[in-house]
Amino acid sequence: MSILVIGATGTVGSLVTQGLAKAGAEVKALVRQTGKRGFPVGVTEVVADLGDVPSMRQALASVRTLFLLNAVTPDEVTQALITLNLAREAGIERIVYLSVIHADLFTNVPHFTGKYTVERMVESLDLPATILRPAYFMQNELMVRKTIEDYGVYPMPIGSAGVSMIDARDIADVAVAELLRRDRAPGKLPRITLELVGPQVLTGDAVSTIWSAALNRDIAYGGDDVAAFEGQLAAYAPAWLAYDMRLMMAGIQTFGMRATEGLVAQLETLIGQPLRRYEDFVREVTAQG
């Protein structure tokens, strides 16, 4: 029996697939079409579509453990609920689901509330799952790197409440650890929820200071105007996504995404190494040219 990775071609999913393969697990990667992305040796591609029940039923038929990562799309909730129902139908008792931090708090943000709906299904059916709730990804900054470098402005309106940004590589490391723990257990394990955060609490001003040091020139924080942010994002992203992101940024300004006491140490113990710091991420990005 094997571990099926849904979302295997994305940033986190591809890292999860690599980590599982490196650990010697039998890994299947869900794809819509074979050969479009390279996977590590030993990883088997499984062709299916999250909106196609027969193909998903077949993909889940010979799987013991499931990693579920849904892209942010208008039908994200439907895809997730169908997948989990089919997994339950197939008798899968080892699940890791990637949600989002404060899914229950950012109640007006579509993709947060969508993921919380999935969490409530997991809870109400008592599915044997680990729910991972990551904070804001450091890798989101790659979308605005050109703006930072060309215009000298950090444009993400994250405010001053504080965000414990996490590197996608650390998210993947935690996911791999939980998938292996569940996959290797003799039976189903209790359901747990883990918030995933980085080791620093960052603000818009703090982030701009870090970019200033890395680029050796002044980078200003663009401010907290979420309406302007939506307008800029809508120039190259779907309007529904730009508005969703605007609502998320407003929530971050209000509530923050801060680590609770002891959480960083817990995560570092789980993955066996320190969590990556934002300064190191920025230095890596700028060193790449």
C-alpha positions as CSV (number, residue, x, y, z in Angstrom):
1,M,0.0,0.0,0.0
2,S,1.2,3.5,-0.7
3,I,0.9,7.2,0.1
4,L,-1.1,9.3,-2.4
5,V,0.0,13.0,-2.7
6,I,-2.8,15.3,-4.0
7,G,-1.3,18.6,-5.0
8,A,2.0,16.9,-5.9
9,T,2.9,19.4,-8.7
10,G,2.7,22.5,-6.5
11,T,5.2,24.2,-4.2
12,V,4.4,22.3,-1.0
13,G,3.2,19.1,-2.7
14,S,6.3,18.6,-4.8
15,L,8.5,19.0,-1.7
16,V,6.3,16.5,0.2
17,T,6.7,14.0,-2.7
18,Q,10.4,14.4,-2.6
19,G,10.6,14.1,1.1
20,L,8.6,10.9,1.2
21,A,10.6,9.4,-1.7
22,K,13.8,10.2,0.1
23,A,12.5,8.4,3.2
24,G,11.8,5.3,1.2
25,A,8.0,5.5,1.2
26,E,6.0,4.1,-1.7
27,V,4.6,7.3,-3.2
28,K,1.9,8.0,-5.8
29,A,1.6,11.5,-7.2
30,L,-1.9,12.6,-8.5
31,V,-1.6,14.3,-11.8
32,R,-4.1,15.4,-14.5
33,Q,-1.6,14.4,-17.3
34,T,1.5,12.2,-17.1
35,G,4.9,13.5,-18.0
36,K,4.3,17.2,-17.3
37,R,6.6,17.3,-14.3
38,G,9.6,15.3,-13.2
39,F,9.3,13.3,-10.0
40,P,11.9,11.4,-8.0
41,V,12.8,7.9,-9.0
42,G,10.2,5.5,-7.6
43,V,7.3,7.9,-7.5
44,T,4.3,6.6,-9.5
45,E,2.1,9.0,-11.4
46,V,-1.7,8.5,-11.0
47,V,-3.9,10.2,-13.5
48,A,-7.1,11.6,-12.0
49,D,-9.1,14.8,-11.6
50,L,-10.5,16.0,-8.3
51,G,-13.8,16.8,-10.1
52,D,-14.1,13.4,-11.6
53,V,-15.5,10.9,-9.2
54,P,-14.7,7.7,-11.1
55,S,-11.1,8.6,-11.6
56,M,-10.7,9.7,-8.0
57,R,-12.4,6.5,-6.7
58,Q,-9.8,4.5,-8.8
59,A,-6.9,6.6,-7.6
60,L,-7.8,6.0,-3.9
61,A,-8.6,2.3,-4.3
62,S,-5.1,1.0,-3.4
63,V,-3.9,3.7,-1.1
64,R,-3.3,3.4,2.6
65,T,-2.3,7.1,3.4
66,L,-3.5,10.3,1.9
67,F,-2.0,13.8,1.7
68,L,-4.7,16.3,0.6
69,L,-3.7,19.8,-0.6
70,N,-6.4,21.6,-2.6
71,A,-5.5,24.6,-4.7
72,V,-7.4,27.8,-4.0
73,T,-10.1,27.6,-6.6
74,P,-13.8,28.5,-6.7
75,D,-14.7,24.8,-6.3
76,E,-12.0,24.0,-3.7
77,V,-14.6,22.9,-1.1
78,T,-16.4,20.5,-3.4
79,Q,-13.1,18.9,-4.5
80,A,-12.0,18.4,-0.9
81,L,-15.3,17.0,0.4
82,I,-15.6,14.6,-2.5
83,T,-12.1,13.4,-2.0
84,L,-12.5,12.8,1.7
85,N,-15.8,11.1,1.2
86,L,-14.2,8.8,-1.4
87,A,-11.2,8.2,0.9
88,R,-13.6,7.2,3.7
89,E,-15.4,4.9,1.3
90,A,-12.1,3.3,0.4
91,G,-11.3,2.6,4.0
92,I,-8.3,5.1,4.2
93,E,-7.6,5.7,7.9
94,R,-4.4,7.8,7.6
95,I,-4.9,11.3,6.3
96,V,-3.0,14.6,6.4
97,Y,-4.9,17.7,5.3
98,L,-3.4,21.0,4.6
99,S,-5.7,23.8,5.9
100,V,-4.7,27.3,6.9
101,I,-4.0,29.0,10.2
102,H,-7.0,30.9,11.8
103,A,-9.4,29.1,9.4
104,D,-12.1,29.5,12.1
105,L,-11.3,33.2,12.7
106,F,-11.1,34.7,9.2
107,T,-14.8,33.9,8.7
108,N,-15.3,36.3,5.7
109,V,-12.3,35.1,3.7
110,P,-13.6,32.5,1.1
111,H,-10.6,30.1,1.0
112,F,-10.2,30.2,4.8
113,T,-13.9,29.4,5.4
114,G,-13.7,26.8,2.7
115,K,-10.9,25.0,4.5
116,Y,-12.6,25.4,7.8
117,T,-15.7,23.6,6.3
118,V,-13.4,20.7,5.4
119,E,-12.0,20.7,8.9
120,R,-15.5,20.5,10.3
121,M,-16.2,17.4,8.1
122,V,-13.0,15.8,9.4
123,E,-14.1,16.5,13.0
124,S,-17.7,15.5,12.6
125,L,-16.9,12.2,11.0
126,D,-13.9,11.7,13.4
127,L,-11.6,11.0,10.5
128,P,-8.1,9.8,11.6
129,A,-6.3,12.8,10.3
130,T,-3.7,15.4,11.0
131,I,-4.9,18.9,10.1
132,L,-2.0,21.2,9.3
133,R,-2.7,24.9,9.6
134,P,0.2,26.9,8.1
135,A,0.6,30.7,8.4
136,Y,1.6,32.9,5.5
137,F,4.2,31.3,3.3
138,M,7.5,32.9,2.8
139,Q,7.4,31.8,-0.8
140,N,4.4,34.1,-1.4
141,E,7.1,36.8,-1.5
142,L,8.4,35.5,-4.8
143,M,5.2,37.0,-6.5
144,V,6.3,40.5,-5.5
145,R,10.1,40.2,-5.7
146,K,10.2,42.2,-9.0
147,T,8.1,45.0,-7.4
148,I,10.5,45.1,-4.5
149,E,13.6,45.2,-6.6
150,D,12.2,47.5,-9.4
151,Y,10.3,50.0,-7.3
152,G,11.9,49.8,-3.9
153,V,8.6,49.0,-2.2
154,Y,7.4,45.9,-0.2
155,P,3.8,45.8,-1.4
156,M,2.1,43.1,0.7
157,P,-0.1,45.0,3.2
158,I,0.6,42.7,6.2
159,G,0.3,45.5,8.7
160,S,1.7,45.6,12.3
161,A,-0.2,42.9,14.2
162,G,2.6,40.4,13.4
163,V,2.9,37.4,11.1
164,S,5.0,34.3,11.9
165,M,5.8,33.5,8.2
166,I,6.8,30.0,7.5
167,D,9.0,28.5,4.7
168,A,7.2,26.1,2.5
169,R,10.1,23.7,3.0
170,D,9.3,23.6,6.7
171,I,5.6,23.0,6.0
172,A,6.6,20.0,3.8
173,D,9.0,18.7,6.4
174,V,6.2,18.6,9.0
175,A,3.8,17.0,6.5
176,V,6.3,14.3,5.6
177,A,6.9,13.6,9.3
178,E,3.1,13.3,10.0
179,L,2.5,11.2,6.8
180,L,5.2,8.7,7.8
181,R,4.1,8.6,11.4
182,R,0.6,7.7,10.3
183,D,1.6,5.4,7.5
184,R,3.9,3.4,9.7
185,A,1.6,3.1,12.6
186,P,-0.1,-0.3,13.1
187,G,-3.5,1.2,13.1
188,K,-5.3,4.5,12.9
189,L,-4.1,7.3,15.2
190,P,-6.1,10.0,16.9
191,R,-7.0,13.2,15.1
192,I,-4.8,16.2,15.8
193,T,-4.4,19.8,14.6
194,L,-1.0,21.5,14.2
195,E,-0.5,25.2,13.5
196,L,2.6,25.8,11.4
197,V,4.5,29.0,11.9
198,G,8.0,30.4,11.5
199,P,10.3,31.4,14.3
200,Q,9.9,35.2,13.9
201,V,7.0,37.6,14.3
202,L,7.2,40.0,11.2
203,T,5.5,43.3,10.4
204,G,5.4,45.2,7.2
205,D,8.1,47.6,8.5
206,A,10.3,44.7,9.7
207,V,10.0,42.9,6.4
208,S,11.0,46.0,4.4
209,T,14.0,46.4,6.7
210,I,15.1,42.9,6.0
211,W,14.8,43.4,2.2
212,S,16.7,46.7,2.6
213,A,19.6,44.9,4.2
214,A,19.7,42.1,1.6
215,L,19.6,44.5,-1.4
216,N,21.8,47.1,0.3
217,R,19.3,50.0,-0.5
218,D,16.2,51.4,1.0
219,I,13.0,49.4,0.6
220,A,9.9,51.0,1.9
221,Y,6.8,49.4,3.3
222,G,3.9,50.1,0.9
223,G,1.3,50.6,3.6
224,D,-1.9,49.0,4.7
225,D,-4.3,50.0,1.9
226,V,-5.9,46.7,1.0
227,A,-8.1,48.3,-1.7
228,A,-5.0,49.4,-3.6
229,F,-3.5,45.9,-3.1
230,E,-6.6,44.3,-4.6
231,G,-6.5,46.6,-7.6
232,Q,-2.8,45.8,-8.3
233,L,-3.4,42.1,-7.9
234,A,-6.4,42.1,-10.2
235,A,-4.2,43.3,-13.1
236,Y,-2.8,39.8,-13.4
237,A,-5.0,37.5,-11.3
238,P,-8.7,36.6,-11.4
239,A,-10.9,39.3,-9.8
240,W,-12.3,36.7,-7.3
241,L,-8.8,35.8,-6.2
242,A,-7.7,39.4,-5.8
243,Y,-10.7,40.1,-3.6
244,D,-10.1,36.9,-1.6
245,M,-6.5,38.0,-1.0
246,R,-7.7,41.5,0.0
247,L,-9.9,40.1,2.6
248,M,-7.1,37.9,3.9
249,M,-4.8,40.9,4.2
250,A,-7.4,42.8,6.1
251,G,-7.7,39.8,8.5
252,I,-3.9,39.7,8.9
253,Q,-3.9,43.4,9.8
254,T,-6.7,42.8,12.4
255,F,-5.7,39.5,13.9
256,G,-2.2,38.8,12.9
257,M,-0.8,35.2,12.4
258,R,1.4,34.9,15.5
259,A,2.9,31.7,17.0
260,T,1.5,30.6,20.3
261,E,4.0,30.0,23.2
262,G,6.0,26.8,22.8
263,L,4.8,26.1,19.2
264,V,8.1,26.9,17.5
265,A,10.0,24.5,19.8
266,Q,7.3,21.8,19.2
267,L,7.7,22.1,15.5
268,E,11.5,22.1,15.6
269,T,11.4,18.9,17.7
270,L,9.0,17.3,15.2
271,I,11.2,18.0,12.1
272,G,14.5,17.6,14.0
273,Q,16.0,21.0,12.9
274,P,15.5,24.7,13.4
275,L,12.8,26.4,11.4
276,R,14.0,28.6,8.6
277,R,14.2,32.4,9.3
278,Y,12.9,35.1,7.0
279,E,16.3,36.8,6.6
280,D,17.8,33.6,5.4
281,F,15.0,33.1,2.9
282,V,15.4,36.6,1.5
283,R,19.2,36.2,1.2
284,E,18.7,33.0,-0.7
285,V,16.3,34.7,-3.1
286,T,18.5,37.7,-3.7
287,A,21.6,35.6,-4.2
288,Q,19.9,33.8,-7.1
289,G,20.1,37.0,-9.1
